[in-house]
Amino acid sequence: MILDAIYAIILILVKVGLKLKYNVTLKGVENIPKKGPVILLSNHTTIVDSFLLGCNVPRKIYYMAKSTEFETLAKRIFFYLSRSFPVRRYDIDPGALRNAYRIIEYGGMIGIYPEGERTWDGSLQPLRRGTIRFVLSAGVPVITAGIKGAYQHQPRWGGKIGKPPIVISFGKPIEVKAIKGKDQKESDVDAMNKKLVKSILELSG
């Protein structure tokens, strides 16, 4: 309860800060299920994406965050309060998968950036096949999101291109039939990849 209260206070402060700095428009928020297990997949444009989504989605998002983000005590405390958990990039991470399946089992929402890292040029990068395999094995609804305009505010390589309005669009739930890892075929992964890429591109413009 105390941790939840601290997190709620931090969330309010972050929301105020974002509102002062960014002009954010939301589309399709009604597509997000109010309860039940769901996976949120979004393009990754800037370092503040998680704040933009976390402060505008009407549900608690449990994020997979790259393990290097947990190196300092301050960051570990922040991620602990926000209920994020580490995942090793470019490697199979059994611990992260166990945490993810546990959240699904308890009806939570998991947030994942399927590209695996922020974009360098504003375009959508190839989706990680490991993420797609997780989506297939989980077999729960997927909400795709597209963030448009944030990259120009704070591109990965530094500087600022411009300050356009930020639009965050959420697609309708994509129903996923569960296919356990040992039963997944490359054609299953390819088909889901095509569906997710098409949806994210449409939403992000």
VOKOLFI-250077 format. One record per residue (C-alpha): residue number from 1; residue in three letters; z negated, y, x negated. Coordinates in steps of 0.02 Angstrom, whole numbers, plus 50000, padded with zeros to 5 digits. Example, Ala and Ser with C-alpha at 12.3 -4.5 7.8 and 13.67 -1.06 7.14 Angstrom:
num:residuo:c3:c2:c1
1:ala:49610:49775:49385 .
2:ser:49643:49947:49316 .
REM end
This chain:
num:residuo:c3:c2:c1
1:met:50000:50000:50000 .
2:ile:49956:50122:49860 .
3:leu:50119:50084:49769 .
4:asp:50216:50107:49929 .
5:ala:50132:50276:49956 .
6:ile:50173:50331:49778 .
7:tyr:50353:50275:49799 .
8:ala:50366:50369:49965 .
9:ile:50306:50530:49882 .
10:ile:50429:50509:49738 .
11:leu:50569:50475:49861 .
12:ile:50533:50636:49956 .
13:leu:50535:50737:49794 .
14:val:50699:50656:49739 .
15:lys:50777:50689:49909 .
16:val:50731:50873:49898 .
17:gly:50804:50884:49722 .
18:leu:50966:50799:49774 .
19:lys:50984:50911:49926 .
20:leu:50966:51066:49818 .
21:lys:51093:51006:49688 .
22:tyr:51224:50911:49787 .
23:asn:51319:50931:49949 .
24:val:51320:50753:50017 .
25:thr:51411:50692:50172 .
26:leu:51379:50518:50242 .
27:lys:51502:50412:50339 .
28:gly:51474:50243:50421 .
29:val:51285:50235:50399 .
30:glu:51279:50150:50570 .
31:asn:51368:50000:50490 .
32:ile:51213:49955:50390 .
33:pro:51112:49817:50477 .
34:lys:50939:49879:50522 .
35:lys:50860:49715:50468 .
36:gly:50901:49548:50392 .
37:pro:50968:49499:50220 .
38:val:51115:49601:50158 .
39:ile:51201:49640:49994 .
40:leu:51257:49820:49960 .
41:leu:51404:49835:49839 .
42:ser:51462:50006:49780 .
43:asn:51574:50083:49649 .
44:his:51476:50155:49504 .
45:thr:51528:50333:49461 .
46:thr:51378:50421:49386 .
47:ile:51199:50399:49327 .
48:val:51131:50468:49491 .
49:asp:51221:50343:49605 .
50:ser:51063:50242:49637 .
51:phe:50971:50400:49690 .
52:leu:51114:50455:49802 .
53:leu:51118:50286:49888 .
54:gly:50930:50255:49889 .
55:cys:50894:50422:49971 .
56:asn:51030:50406:50103 .
57:val:51022:50224:50155 .
58:pro:50897:50196:50297 .
59:arg:50829:50038:50214 .
60:lys:50739:49996:50053 .
61:ile:50864:49943:49919 .
62:tyr:50809:49820:49786 .
63:tyr:50922:49858:49639 .
64:met:50980:49747:49499 .
65:ala:50963:49862:49347 .
66:lys:51024:49824:49172 .
67:ser:50883:49759:49063 .
68:thr:50904:49897:48932 .
69:glu:50842:50022:49062 .
70:phe:50670:49942:49053 .
71:glu:50642:49976:48867 .
72:thr:50522:50124:48884 .
73:leu:50356:50123:48975 .
74:ala:50402:50270:49085 .
75:lys:50562:50186:49144 .
76:arg:50473:50020:49173 .
77:ile:50346:50107:49284 .
78:phe:50482:50197:49381 .
79:phe:50585:50041:49408 .
80:tyr:50429:49943:49456 .
81:leu:50385:50072:49588 .
82:ser:50563:50070:49654 .
83:arg:50559:49879:49663 .
84:ser:50708:49862:49545 .
85:phe:50721:49712:49431 .
86:pro:50810:49686:49265 .
87:val:50967:49586:49236 .
88:arg:51051:49546:49070 .
89:arg:51231:49605:49068 .
90:tyr:51371:49496:48999 .
91:asp:51259:49342:49013 .
92:ile:51191:49219:49140 .
93:asp:51015:49276:49188 .
94:pro:50920:49141:49286 .
95:gly:50768:49254:49309 .
96:ala:50870:49392:49390 .
97:leu:50956:49267:49503 .
98:arg:50789:49196:49559 .
99:asn:50729:49372:49603 .
100:ala:50890:49406:49697 .
101:tyr:50881:49246:49799 .
102:arg:50698:49281:49837 .
103:ile:50741:49452:49908 .
104:ile:50879:49374:50013 .
105:glu:50758:49241:50075 .
106:tyr:50636:49375:50134 .
107:gly:50771:49473:50225 .
108:gly:50790:49617:50101 .
109:met:50937:49722:50045 .
110:ile:51000:49700:49867 .
111:gly:51100:49838:49785 .
112:ile:51227:49788:49652 .
113:tyr:51362:49882:49559 .
114:pro:51493:49744:49546 .
115:glu:51587:49832:49405 .
116:gly:51434:49802:49295 .
117:glu:51433:49979:49223 .
118:arg:51482:50158:49260 .
119:thr:51666:50203:49261 .
120:trp:51738:50297:49112 .
121:asp:51881:50382:49204 .
122:gly:51830:50385:49387 .
123:ser:51934:50233:49437 .
124:leu:51865:50068:49499 .
125:gln:51844:49943:49357 .
126:pro:51869:49754:49378 .
127:leu:51726:49672:49473 .
128:arg:51615:49549:49380 .
129:arg:51655:49373:49433 .
130:gly:51471:49327:49416 .
131:thr:51429:49453:49552 .
132:ile:51564:49383:49665 .
133:arg:51498:49207:49637 .
134:phe:51324:49267:49685 .
135:val:51394:49346:49845 .
136:leu:51477:49182:49891 .
137:ser:51323:49077:49855 .
138:ala:51207:49194:49950 .
139:gly:51314:49186:50106 .
140:val:51241:49343:50187 .
141:pro:51330:49498:50255 .
142:val:51399:49620:50127 .
143:ile:51407:49808:50151 .
144:thr:51531:49895:50037 .
145:ala:51506:50077:49993 .
146:gly:51620:50206:49915 .
147:ile:51554:50357:49821 .
148:lys:51681:50498:49805 .
149:gly:51655:50662:49712 .
150:ala:51501:50619:49608 .
151:tyr:51602:50574:49453 .
152:gln:51665:50753:49438 .
153:his:51486:50817:49433 .
154:gln:51428:50706:49292 .
155:pro:51560:50595:49208 .
156:arg:51498:50461:49090 .
157:trp:51577:50542:48937 .
158:gly:51485:50706:48967 .
159:gly:51530:50879:49027 .
160:lys:51578:50924:49205 .
161:ile:51749:50918:49285 .
162:gly:51702:51010:49443 .
163:lys:51579:51018:49586 .
164:pro:51663:50947:49741 .
165:pro:51566:50887:49893 .
166:ile:51505:50708:49877 .
167:val:51556:50587:50013 .
168:ile:51470:50418:50029 .
169:ser:51557:50298:50150 .
170:phe:51492:50131:50209 .
171:gly:51606:49995:50275 .
172:lys:51574:49873:50415 .
173:pro:51481:49713:50370 .
174:ile:51588:49582:50285 .
175:glu:51532:49411:50342 .
176:val:51523:49284:50200 .
177:lys:51522:49097:50222 .
178:ala:51402:49021:50096 .
179:ile:51483:48919:49958 .
180:lys:51362:48851:49829 .
181:gly:51407:48870:49647 .
182:lys:51462:48691:49617 .
183:asp:51578:48698:49767 .
184:gln:51658:48866:49726 .
185:lys:51841:48864:49678 .
186:glu:51931:48997:49579 .
187:ser:52033:49031:49736 .
188:asp:51871:49069:49831 .
189:val:51819:49194:49698 .
190:asp:51991:49273:49692 .
191:ala:51999:49292:49881 .
192:met:51828:49374:49891 .
193:asn:51868:49486:49743 .
194:lys:52027:49546:49830 .
195:lys:51932:49581:49991 .
196:leu:51793:49678:49904 .
197:val:51909:49780:49793 .
198:lys:52017:49829:49942 .
199:ser:51865:49884:50042 .
200:ile:51782:49984:49901 .
201:leu:51946:50071:49856 .
202:glu:51976:50120:50037 .
203:leu:51799:50190:50052 .
204:ser:51799:50283:49887 .
205:gly:51972:50357:49909 .
REM end
